[in-house]
């Protein structure tokens, strides 16, 4: 049934509004559970009572009991009887285990802490067109962004890159991979651990993210194989110097007027036969596509990052950018997760 069908009742539309509002509350219930350590405590001691959980987390019992009942209603927490709680299946990985490929704590925090603030600012931005760029918003923001895409970074390092023909052998022989928009170096660290003979080079223009990145690389003991540079790719990376280039959730953050130049600079950094791997979102090309499941997440990102000055490219723009950068062969396209596009092209 179409949402504009005359058979749709007012009560059905009211129910949809209440469900959307319920989603807002669900995000904050998750945020409380993460920040207060409730998910972690339940993961460590399944079957806990409300009183035991409150004591373990040093929290006020009536608040913890209300949180548990609400989280149970949302399906985040299961129960044995009236007062013995455990996490629902898989939520130990999703909300209680930072570092797990499926962990989404950073994504939740990005919504509750930063997106909520940006939506308030958007009221004025709609009138003025003013934006608050991604860069220069501080260490906490940079960390939240990195955590929100943790699973993508891990998948790129351990699954997507190794699937490209000829690349695993090159990496085992000491090849270099360039990450454009490396942020806090989550991908670089995971990549370097996965391929101990390879080298990694990260480039970014945001000093806040790079400051965190340097600390992460030092902590991992990877200073000899992972290098960071600040600036535009064409200014800090020599042409024909890397075997692969990755961009993870970065393409849509590059201002549209300079996208062709940045993609072309990244392509010039590749050696002949090198791979470009882009993980990003694809905006609908037609209005009809806005109601297709594939585009739910890109639409969410599109409105959420509007005041950052970010515009998500559609399929036509993505492929035009790669062609303009000199990629004449096949452009591979696939979808992973909740609507992330993976583009791969060989130089």
Number of C-alpha atoms within 10 A of each C-alpha: 7 7 11 7 8 8 9 12 11 9 9 11 12 10 12 12 12 12 12 11 11 12 13 13 15 19 16 16 18 22 24 16 22 20 12 14 18 25 26 21 21 21 20 14 16 15 19 20 20 22 17 16 26 19 13 15 15 11 14 12 15 12 11 20 17 12 19 25 18 16 19 17 12 16 14 21 20 20 18 11 8 9 14 16 22 24 26 15 12 12 20 21 18 17 26 24 18 17 15 15 16 19 23 23 24 21 18 23 24 20 20 18 14 16 16 14 11 19 17 10 15 22 11 13 16 12 8 9 11 15 18 17 15 18 17 14 14 13 16 13 19 23 19 21 21 24 24 19 20 24 19 24 26 22 17 23 22 17 12 16 22 17 11 17 11 13 19 15 11 15 21 13 13 16 19 21 28 28 25 23 26 28 28 29 27 21 27 30 24 17 23 20 15 15 19 14 15 20 22 25 20 26 22 21 18 20 19 20 26 24 16 18 24 18 14 18 22 13 11 13 12 19 14 10 18 23 17 21 16 16 14 17 27 17 11 13 21 14 16 14 17 24 23 28 23 25 21 22 20 19 23 23 20 18 15 15 8 9 17 19 17 20 23 19 19 26 28 22 22 25 15 14 13 23 25 26 22 22 24 24 29 25 25 21 14 8 8 8 13 15 12 10 10 21 20 17 16 23 18 10 17 20 15 18 22 21 24 17 18 23 19 26 22 16 16 12 16 22 17 13 19 22 17 13 19 15 19 12 11 9 16 11 14 11 15 12 10 13 18 19 20 20 20 20 22 21 19
